[in-house]
């Protein structure tokens, strides 16, 4: 695993070990307060974004792209994508069982289940779209095109990081940890892909 993966893993560990500190509580509450002033259309958008980030849609997208890659003779890419996407949801479930952080009080009813930390939406979508971005960027020759891919990924992850606390279903620290864990997991999957 290269340095981006190690940085992501370090961020996850830092957030996980600081969950019960006053500094983390202050960060979470400041994000809640900031998003409470968001305009109503943003909240409507957040509900739609919630549907796109659930396990079934993300795994469905991963399976579809993996099937297309397999059919095109890119079996290693197909395996990498499914390992990244499905593995992230599995690892997330295990982490939730270990930490068992309660959900924020008064959260929106969007069909959530399980404990709060780390965010499954953040980890699952990060893993899927970071894996797709890596596959695409590694095949692009122009540096500008590769930068555009990574900027699009950053925009996607930012929207996820904002919509989860906006709905009240996660603390910001849950989303930060989920994003970091997803990136670290994809970095491990990239290492597997390169070795093969």
C-alpha atoms as a printed R data frame, in Angstrom:
    type eleno elety resid chain resno       x       y       z
1   ATOM     1    CA   UNK     A     1   0.000   0.000   0.000
2   ATOM     2    CA   UNK     A     2   1.453   3.373  -1.040
3   ATOM     3    CA   UNK     A     3   1.473   6.669   0.853
4   ATOM     4    CA   UNK     A     4  -2.105   7.823   0.000
5   ATOM     5    CA   UNK     A     5  -3.445   4.623   1.533
6   ATOM     6    CA   UNK     A     6  -1.322   5.032   4.643
7   ATOM     7    CA   UNK     A     7  -2.498   8.635   5.056
8   ATOM     8    CA   UNK     A     8  -6.135   7.536   4.740
9   ATOM     9    CA   UNK     A     9  -5.566   4.763   7.287
10  ATOM    10    CA   UNK     A    10  -3.948   7.248   9.682
11  ATOM    11    CA   UNK     A    11  -6.923   9.618   9.350
12  ATOM    12    CA   UNK     A    12  -9.310   6.773  10.143
13  ATOM    13    CA   UNK     A    13  -7.321   5.756  13.224
14  ATOM    14    CA   UNK     A    14  -7.109   9.381  14.395
15  ATOM    15    CA   UNK     A    15 -10.870   9.868  14.100
16  ATOM    16    CA   UNK     A    16 -11.659   6.496  15.676
17  ATOM    17    CA   UNK     A    17  -9.430   7.107  18.680
18  ATOM    18    CA   UNK     A    18 -10.754  10.647  19.129
19  ATOM    19    CA   UNK     A    19 -14.483   9.910  18.974
20  ATOM    20    CA   UNK     A    20 -15.150  10.703  22.618
21  ATOM    21    CA   UNK     A    21 -12.994  13.824  22.839
22  ATOM    22    CA   UNK     A    22 -14.408  17.351  23.291
23  ATOM    23    CA   UNK     A    23 -12.663  18.419  20.074
24  ATOM    24    CA   UNK     A    24 -14.487  15.806  17.986
25  ATOM    25    CA   UNK     A    25 -17.813  16.629  19.628
26  ATOM    26    CA   UNK     A    26 -17.241  20.307  18.842
27  ATOM    27    CA   UNK     A    27 -16.459  19.484  15.200
28  ATOM    28    CA   UNK     A    28 -19.586  17.360  14.835
29  ATOM    29    CA   UNK     A    29 -21.815  19.986  16.417
30  ATOM    30    CA   UNK     A    30 -20.354  22.811  14.337
31  ATOM    31    CA   UNK     A    31 -21.085  20.866  11.134
32  ATOM    32    CA   UNK     A    32 -24.646  20.161  12.319
33  ATOM    33    CA   UNK     A    33 -25.151  23.865  13.046
34  ATOM    34    CA   UNK     A    34 -23.737  24.907   9.693
35  ATOM    35    CA   UNK     A    35 -25.930  22.478   7.746
36  ATOM    36    CA   UNK     A    36 -29.026  23.479   9.724
37  ATOM    37    CA   UNK     A    37 -28.887  26.778   7.837
38  ATOM    38    CA   UNK     A    38 -28.740  25.064   4.429
39  ATOM    39    CA   UNK     A    39 -31.579  25.961   2.023
40  ATOM    40    CA   UNK     A    40 -34.534  23.587   1.701
41  ATOM    41    CA   UNK     A    41 -33.606  22.437  -1.851
42  ATOM    42    CA   UNK     A    42 -30.336  21.083  -0.478
43  ATOM    43    CA   UNK     A    43 -32.230  18.868   1.964
44  ATOM    44    CA   UNK     A    44 -34.386  17.539  -0.885
45  ATOM    45    CA   UNK     A    45 -31.210  16.853  -2.831
46  ATOM    46    CA   UNK     A    46 -29.762  15.066   0.214
47  ATOM    47    CA   UNK     A    47 -32.692  12.627   0.260
48  ATOM    48    CA   UNK     A    48 -32.033  11.736  -3.384
49  ATOM    49    CA   UNK     A    49 -28.307  11.431  -2.761
50  ATOM    50    CA   UNK     A    50 -29.106   9.067   0.105
51  ATOM    51    CA   UNK     A    51 -30.844   6.649  -2.258
52  ATOM    52    CA   UNK     A    52 -27.902   6.642  -4.673
53  ATOM    53    CA   UNK     A    53 -25.437   5.732  -1.941
54  ATOM    54    CA   UNK     A    54 -27.168   2.724  -0.417
55  ATOM    55    CA   UNK     A    55 -25.569  -0.703  -0.616
56  ATOM    56    CA   UNK     A    56 -27.832  -2.145  -3.318
57  ATOM    57    CA   UNK     A    57 -27.326   0.640  -5.907
58  ATOM    58    CA   UNK     A    58 -23.574   0.845  -5.344
59  ATOM    59    CA   UNK     A    59 -23.101  -2.919  -5.539
60  ATOM    60    CA   UNK     A    60 -25.382  -3.010  -8.596
61  ATOM    61    CA   UNK     A    61 -23.232  -0.418 -10.363
62  ATOM    62    CA   UNK     A    62 -20.092  -2.318  -9.402
63  ATOM    63    CA   UNK     A    63 -21.530  -5.601 -10.697
64  ATOM    64    CA   UNK     A    64 -22.624  -4.021 -13.978
65  ATOM    65    CA   UNK     A    65 -19.252  -2.398 -14.673
66  ATOM    66    CA   UNK     A    66 -17.431  -5.562 -13.582
67  ATOM    67    CA   UNK     A    67 -19.554  -7.644 -15.959
68  ATOM    68    CA   UNK     A    68 -18.724  -5.281 -18.829
69  ATOM    69    CA   UNK     A    69 -15.035  -5.430 -17.942
70  ATOM    70    CA   UNK     A    70 -15.148  -9.234 -17.797
71  ATOM    71    CA   UNK     A    71 -16.839  -9.417 -21.168
72  ATOM    72    CA   UNK     A    72 -14.162  -7.136 -22.610
73  ATOM    73    CA   UNK     A    73 -11.471  -9.537 -21.400
74  ATOM    74    CA   UNK     A    74 -10.415  -7.470 -18.410
75  ATOM    75    CA   UNK     A    75 -10.994 -10.089 -15.730
76  ATOM    76    CA   UNK     A    76  -8.433  -8.595 -13.362
77  ATOM    77    CA   UNK     A    77 -10.184  -5.212 -13.469
78  ATOM    78    CA   UNK     A    78 -13.538  -6.905 -12.857
79  ATOM    79    CA   UNK     A    79 -12.188  -8.741  -9.824
80  ATOM    80    CA   UNK     A    80 -10.563  -5.578  -8.501
81  ATOM    81    CA   UNK     A    81 -13.784  -3.607  -8.774
82  ATOM    82    CA   UNK     A    82 -15.906  -6.226  -7.013
83  ATOM    83    CA   UNK     A    83 -13.302  -6.690  -4.292
84  ATOM    84    CA   UNK     A    84 -13.206  -2.928  -3.711
85  ATOM    85    CA   UNK     A    85 -16.988  -2.414  -3.690
86  ATOM    86    CA   UNK     A    86 -18.263  -5.549  -1.953
87  ATOM    87    CA   UNK     A    87 -15.302  -5.768   0.405
88  ATOM    88    CA   UNK     A    88 -15.840  -2.202   1.598
89  ATOM    89    CA   UNK     A    89 -19.407  -2.954   2.689
90  ATOM    90    CA   UNK     A    90 -18.231  -6.097   4.476
91  ATOM    91    CA   UNK     A    91 -15.423  -4.297   6.296
92  ATOM    92    CA   UNK     A    92 -17.815  -1.485   7.184
93  ATOM    93    CA   UNK     A    93 -20.261  -3.906   8.777
94  ATOM    94    CA   UNK     A    94 -17.478  -5.384  10.882
95  ATOM    95    CA   UNK     A    95 -16.284  -1.949  12.008
96  ATOM    96    CA   UNK     A    96 -19.824  -0.964  12.992
97  ATOM    97    CA   UNK     A    97 -20.103  -4.066  15.173
98  ATOM    98    CA   UNK     A    98 -16.828  -3.258  16.905
99  ATOM    99    CA   UNK     A    99 -17.487   0.439  17.604
100 ATOM   100    CA   UNK     A   100 -21.307   0.404  18.084
101 ATOM   101    CA   UNK     A   101 -21.694   4.174  18.117
102 ATOM   102    CA   UNK     A   102 -25.345   5.263  18.435
103 ATOM   103    CA   UNK     A   103 -26.933   7.282  15.641
104 ATOM   104    CA   UNK     A   104 -27.480  11.018  16.193
105 ATOM   105    CA   UNK     A   105 -30.741  11.818  17.974
106 ATOM   106    CA   UNK     A   106 -33.628  13.078  15.850
107 ATOM   107    CA   UNK     A   107 -32.281  11.758  12.555
108 ATOM   108    CA   UNK     A   108 -34.366  11.640   9.371
109 ATOM   109    CA   UNK     A   109 -36.211   8.415   8.531
110 ATOM   110    CA   UNK     A   110 -34.356   7.223   5.435
111 ATOM   111    CA   UNK     A   111 -34.248   3.501   6.177
112 ATOM   112    CA   UNK     A   112 -30.898   3.430   7.952
113 ATOM   113    CA   UNK     A   113 -29.798   0.450  10.003
114 ATOM   114    CA   UNK     A   114 -26.814  -0.484  12.095
115 ATOM   115    CA   UNK     A   115 -24.689   1.771  14.222
116 ATOM   116    CA   UNK     A   116 -23.328   5.133  13.189
117 ATOM   117    CA   UNK     A   117 -19.549   4.677  12.912
118 ATOM   118    CA   UNK     A   118 -18.172   4.591  10.297
119 ATOM   119    CA   UNK     A   119 -20.670   5.773   7.673
120 ATOM   120    CA   UNK     A   120 -21.537   2.939   5.303
121 ATOM   121    CA   UNK     A   121 -22.628   5.398   2.621
122 ATOM   122    CA   UNK     A   122 -19.299   7.196   2.807
123 ATOM   123    CA   UNK     A   123 -17.202   4.042   2.862
124 ATOM   124    CA   UNK     A   124 -19.193   2.190   0.195
125 ATOM   125    CA   UNK     A   125 -19.412   5.040  -2.295
126 ATOM   126    CA   UNK     A   126 -15.801   6.045  -1.685
127 ATOM   127    CA   UNK     A   127 -14.645   2.520  -2.420
128 ATOM   128    CA   UNK     A   128 -16.735   2.165  -5.574
129 ATOM   129    CA   UNK     A   129 -15.989   5.526  -7.137
130 ATOM   130    CA   UNK     A   130 -12.354   5.679  -6.047
131 ATOM   131    CA   UNK     A   131 -11.845   2.254  -7.656
132 ATOM   132    CA   UNK     A   132 -13.570   3.412 -10.840
133 ATOM   133    CA   UNK     A   133 -11.560   6.646 -10.827
134 ATOM   134    CA   UNK     A   134  -8.301   4.736 -10.428
135 ATOM   135    CA   UNK     A   135  -9.151   2.364 -13.289
136 ATOM   136    CA   UNK     A   136 -10.037   5.296 -15.532
137 ATOM   137    CA   UNK     A   137  -7.188   7.605 -14.540
138 ATOM   138    CA   UNK     A   138  -4.578   4.865 -14.926
139 ATOM   139    CA   UNK     A   139  -5.547   4.542 -18.590
140 ATOM   140    CA   UNK     A   140  -5.648   8.233 -19.460
141 ATOM   141    CA   UNK     A   141  -2.569   9.763 -21.076
142 ATOM   142    CA   UNK     A   142  -3.290  13.464 -20.578
143 ATOM   143    CA   UNK     A   143  -2.500  14.802 -17.092
144 ATOM   144    CA   UNK     A   144  -5.424  17.233 -17.342
145 ATOM   145    CA   UNK     A   145  -7.843  14.382 -17.953
146 ATOM   146    CA   UNK     A   146  -6.514  12.479 -14.940
147 ATOM   147    CA   UNK     A   147  -6.848  15.578 -12.761
148 ATOM   148    CA   UNK     A   148 -10.453  15.999 -13.943
149 ATOM   149    CA   UNK     A   149 -11.228  12.428 -12.878
150 ATOM   150    CA   UNK     A   150  -9.821  12.971  -9.385
151 ATOM   151    CA   UNK     A   151 -11.610  16.318  -9.029
152 ATOM   152    CA   UNK     A   152 -14.899  14.650  -9.961
153 ATOM   153    CA   UNK     A   153 -14.249  12.013  -7.296
154 ATOM   154    CA   UNK     A   154 -13.485  14.719  -4.728
155 ATOM   155    CA   UNK     A   155 -16.753  16.493  -5.576
156 ATOM   156    CA   UNK     A   156 -18.718  13.249  -5.169
157 ATOM   157    CA   UNK     A   157 -17.132  12.514  -1.800
158 ATOM   158    CA   UNK     A   158 -17.718  16.077  -0.603
159 ATOM   159    CA   UNK     A   159 -21.417  15.866  -1.423
160 ATOM   160    CA   UNK     A   160 -21.671  12.597   0.480
161 ATOM   161    CA   UNK     A   161 -19.820  14.118   3.441
162 ATOM   162    CA   UNK     A   162 -22.308  16.999   3.585
163 ATOM   163    CA   UNK     A   163 -25.577  15.190   2.882
164 ATOM   164    CA   UNK     A   164 -25.215  12.560   5.613
165 ATOM   165    CA   UNK     A   165 -25.010  15.085   8.492
166 ATOM   166    CA   UNK     A   166 -27.610  17.266   6.735
167 ATOM   167    CA   UNK     A   167 -30.089  14.398   7.080
168 ATOM   168    CA   UNK     A   168 -28.991  13.902  10.681
169 ATOM   169    CA   UNK     A   169 -28.199  10.211  10.102
170 ATOM   170    CA   UNK     A   170 -24.474  10.551  10.786
171 ATOM   171    CA   UNK     A   171 -22.047  12.709  12.662
172 ATOM   172    CA   UNK     A   172 -19.446  14.368  10.452
173 ATOM   173    CA   UNK     A   173 -16.787  12.244  12.153
174 ATOM   174    CA   UNK     A   174 -18.655   9.117  10.974
175 ATOM   175    CA   UNK     A   175 -18.474  10.344   7.395
176 ATOM   176    CA   UNK     A   176 -14.847  11.436   7.655
177 ATOM   177    CA   UNK     A   177 -13.877   8.036   9.037
178 ATOM   178    CA   UNK     A   178 -15.948   6.205   6.411
179 ATOM   179    CA   UNK     A   179 -14.321   8.152   3.593
180 ATOM   180    CA   UNK     A   180 -10.842   7.527   4.995
181 ATOM   181    CA   UNK     A   181 -11.541   3.824   5.510
182 ATOM   182    CA   UNK     A   182 -12.902   3.541   1.963
183 ATOM   183    CA   UNK     A   183  -9.777   5.150   0.506
184 ATOM   184    CA   UNK     A   184  -7.507   2.933   2.603
185 ATOM   185    CA   UNK     A   185  -9.432  -0.153   1.489
186 ATOM   186    CA   UNK     A   186  -9.168   0.824  -2.186
187 ATOM   187    CA   UNK     A   187  -5.433   1.414  -1.723
188 ATOM   188    CA   UNK     A   188  -5.136  -2.178  -0.488
189 ATOM   189    CA   UNK     A   189  -7.153  -3.387  -3.472
190 ATOM   190    CA   UNK     A   190  -4.918  -1.407  -5.844
191 ATOM   191    CA   UNK     A   191  -1.888  -3.136  -4.315
192 ATOM   192    CA   UNK     A   192  -3.562  -6.504  -4.968
193 ATOM   193    CA   UNK     A   193  -4.359  -5.489  -8.544
194 ATOM   194    CA   UNK     A   194  -0.773  -4.430  -9.241
195 ATOM   195    CA   UNK     A   195   0.723  -7.592  -7.760
196 ATOM   196    CA   UNK     A   196  -1.425  -9.722 -10.039
